[in-house]
């Protein structure tokens, strides 16, 4: 990454002028300028006043695809990096908002376990509870299932990907420099455009399937173009629950497969596959943990959502030739207990790490 000469404060001022000008004079940053702007924010070479002004101005004007790609370049440069071992199946990388879930019961930890049981690696990333939602996070949910994933060195996470087919990159442990921007989310009361990177970035290098959540159609089209510029080869975008990657079962699922920059819209109907129910509301961690274990034992109120999500993602990942075959494989993993066995294996791995 090429950084221009001059003090960080002065260089950042040039970027701020572009995004903070009026309606008729505001300009988008180039990919290189956006990369440098985020680098200066993360390295705290820009002042707090400059950073706050940039984040809110950028939110009001809305980021352009090349700006998101430039910021993604900086995340890839400064952030943690994971790699699959030779011959390993490319992972599914779920990209969802870091500020968690507050309204609907999360499915993705259980989807992960079904995928692992059927030989499909998974990479997740997230943080601690943070503004603006302060919702339940991946770290919280796996902890409720008896798997402690915080406080691990990145080398241990890398080893877990190669031995278990699973990795969760935890921002406070593995990308601490990005934690510096969390206070701005609290003080501004809004997600800044930088939060869009949570839906576009994976620490995994090499071949993978990137699953990106979205809420609004313009966000999806920007993601398509930003990821095309970033040379992400295989992408699926999902209008998931709370902007994440969990597929709803109470409505049609709006998704798109993006291969080589070309998007194919796919509308999936859980009603057509005997999975239609109201999406379960979030209550509290203990209740969710009980419901999660019931689902892994092929019963309870999360079962239909789990079968649907696991089946669809097996199909998207190429593990099943059709959606129907994916649903059948997911059902077999739940009926046969292999998904629960995958949880027990992660629990044993986590316990062994704690005893070191």
N, C-alpha and C positions, 0 to 999 in steps of 0.2 A: 504494500500500500504506500503510495507516494504522498508525503505530507508537505504542504507548501511552507516556504520560509516565513519568518515573522512570528511574533508572540501569539500564543494560542488565543488570547483574549481578542486581539485585533483580527486574526483570521476568522474567528467565530463571528465577529461583528459583521463581516461581509456576508456570511451565510444568513444571519438574522435579518439583515436589510432586505434580502431577497424574499424571504418567506413572510416578513412582517410589514411589507409595504401595503398600500391600499389596493382596492379591488382592481384597478386598472393597471397598476404598476408591479404588483406582486408577481414573482417569477418562480417557476419550479427550479429546484437544484438539479444539477447533473448527478449522475451516479457517483462520480468521484467526489463531488462537493458534499453530497449527503453522507457518504462514508466518512469523510473527514469531520463533518459536523458531529456525528455520533461519537467518533473517536475522541474529539475534544470534550464532549460532555462526559463520557465515561472516565476519561483521564483527569477530569475536573480542571482542565486548563481554561475552560469557559467559566465565567463567574455564575453564582447562583441566580442572579437577576437575569443574566443572558439565557441561562438554561430554561428558567421558567417562562420567559417571554417567547423563546423559540417553541417550546412544547405547546403552549396554548395557541400561538399563531399558526403553527403547523396543523393543529387539530381543526381550527376554524377553516383554514384553506383546504384541508384534506391532502394527504400525501399522494404524490404521483407514483406510478409503478417504478420508474427508474430510481426514485428516491428510496423506496422500500428496498429495492435491490442493493443500492449502495449501503444502506444501513445493515442489510443482511451480510454484505461483504465484511463489514466491521465485526459483526457477531462471529462470523466464521473465522476471522483473523484472531480475535482476542479471546474467544470462548473456548470451552473444553472440546476435546475431539475424541471420538470413539471410532473404532474400526472393527469390522467382522473378521474372523479368521478365514483363511483360504478354504474355499469349498462350502462355507456356511451359507445357508439360505438367506438372501437379503431380508433385512428386518422390515416390519411395518413400523413407521415412526408417527406416532399420534401427536399432533400439535394443537394445543387448546389454551384458552386463557389461563394465565397463572393465578388470577385472583379467585379461582375456584368456583364452587357450586353452592347455591343457597336455596334453590326452588325445587329441583328434581333430583331423585336418587341417582347417583353416578353408576354407570354400568361398566366403564372402561377398565377398571381393575379386574373385573370378572371376565370380560372379553379377553383381556391379556392372558389370563390363566387358561382359557379354552384354546386360544391360539398356541400357547406354549405346549399344551398337552398334545397338540397335533403337529408339532414340529415347526411352527412358524415363530421366529424370533420377533421381539417387540422392544422398541426403544421409546421411553417417555422422558419428559423433562418438566420441571415445575419448581416451585419455591415454597416458602412458608406462607401462611395466611397474610394477605396484603390488600391494600386498598385497590379498587374502591369497594369491592364486594365483601372482602374478608371471608370468602367461602371456603368450604372444605376442600383440601388439596390431595394430590396423589400420595404425598408422604403420610398425611393423616389417615387416609383410607387403607393403605397397606399396613400401617401400624395397627389399625383395628383388626386386621387379619393376621396379626402376629409376625409381620415381616418388617423389621426396622431397616430403613434405607437411608436415614440421615447420618451425617458424620463419617461417611465412608470416603477414603481417598479415591481419587479418580482411577488409580490403577486397580483398585478392588472392583470398581464399577465395570471397568474394561474386562477384568477377569470374569465377572458375573455374566457379561454378554457372551463371552466365548464358552463358558461352561454351562450356563443355564439358558442361554438364548434371550436373556432379559437384562435391561439396564434402565435405571432411572437416574438421570442427571439432576442434581439438586442445586439450584442456583446459589444459595448461601455457601455451600461447600465447594462448588466447582466453578462458579462464575461470579465471585464476590464483587468484582468491579461493577457488574450490572445492578447490584443491590443499591448503589448510590442514587439511582433514579427513583426508587420507591417513595421516598419522602415527597417528591414532587407530585406523585399521584394523589397522595393524601392532601397536600396543600391546595392543589388545583381542583380536587373533587371530581376529576374526569380522567378517563384513560387517555394518555397521550398517544399519538401515532406510533411511538416506539413500542407500545404494547402490541401493535400489529405483528411485530417480529415474533411474538410467541406463537403465532399461527403459521409462520413461514419457516422458522429456523429449527433445524435438528442438529445436535452435536455429532450425529453419525456421518462419517465420510464414506464414500463409495456407493455402490448400488443399494437402493432401498425404495420402498413405496412410502411417500409422504402423504399423510392424511391431514388436511387443513380444515378447521372449522370456520364457519362464517355465520353472520346474522343477516346482513343486508346485501341485496344483489350487487350494488356497486363495489362492495368490499370483495366479493367473489371475483369479479372481472379484473379488479386491480391485482388480486393475488395471482390469477392466471398469468398476467403479463409480467409481474415481478418475478415469479418463479421461472417463467420462460427465459427471461434475461439472466437469471441466476443459474441456468442450465440444469434445473431439476428435471430429470428425464421422466419420472413417473409420479404423478400427483393425482389425488382424489380430493375434491372439495365437497364439504358436507354442511348442509344447513342443520346443524345438530342442536341438541338441547343446550340452552344457555350459551350458544356460540361455540360449543365444543364439538367433539367428534362422536358423541353418543347419538345413535340414530333413534329418533322417536318411534314409538309404536302406536301413538294416538293420532297420528296424521301421516300423510304421504311424506316420504323422505326425498328431499330435493338434493341430488348429488350430481357430480360430473367427474368423468375420468378424463384426465389431461395427459396426453402422450405426445411428447415432442412439441409441445405448445399448442396442440389441437385439442379442443374441449368437446367432449361428447356428453350431452345432458342425459341423465338417467333418473327417472322418477320411479321410486320403488314403493310398493304398496304392501304394508304388513298385513292388511286385511286379506290379501290374496293368498297369504301363506299361513293363515291361522295363527297370526301373532298379534292381532289388533286388540289393544286394551288401552285404558287411560295410562299415561305416563305417571309412574309412581312419584309422589311428592317426597322431598327430603324432610326428615324429622330430626334425627340426632345420630351421632356416630354409633352408639351402642345398638340402636334399632337397625341401622343400616348393616352393621356387622352380622347381626342375626339373620337378616333377610339375605345377605350375601351368601352365608353358609348354607341356608336353605336352597338357594338357587344352584349352588355347586353340588348339592345333593339331589338335584332334579325336582325341586318343589318350591313353593312359596311365590310371593307376589312379583319377584324380579325375574322369574324363570322365562317368561315369554320375551321380555326385553333382551335377556342374555342370549337366548337362542337366536333371536333376530340379528342382533349385533354381531355375534360370533359367526353366524352363517354368512352374512353379507361380507364381512371382512375376509373370511376365508376365500370367498369368490373373488373379491377385489385383488387379493394377494396372489391369485393364481393357484391356490391350493385345491380349488374345486373348479370343475369345468363349467358348472352352472350354479345359479343361486340356489336352486332346489337341492343340488348335491351338497352345497355348503351348509345349508340348514340341516340336512341329514347327518353330516359329519359332526356338527355341533351337538345335535341331539344324542348321537352315539357317545360323544365324550362326556356328556352329562349323565347319561344313563349308566355308562360303564365305570364311572368314577375316576376317569383319567384327569379331568379338570381339577378335581379335589386333590388328586395325587400331585399335580403340578404345584398347588399351594403348599402341600406338605414338604415338597422338595425345597421351595423357597424359604419356608420356615426353618428347616434344618440348616440351610446355608446361612441364614441370618443369625441363628443361634450359635453356630460354629464361629462366626466372625466376632460375636460378642464375647466369646470365651478366650479369644486370643490375648 
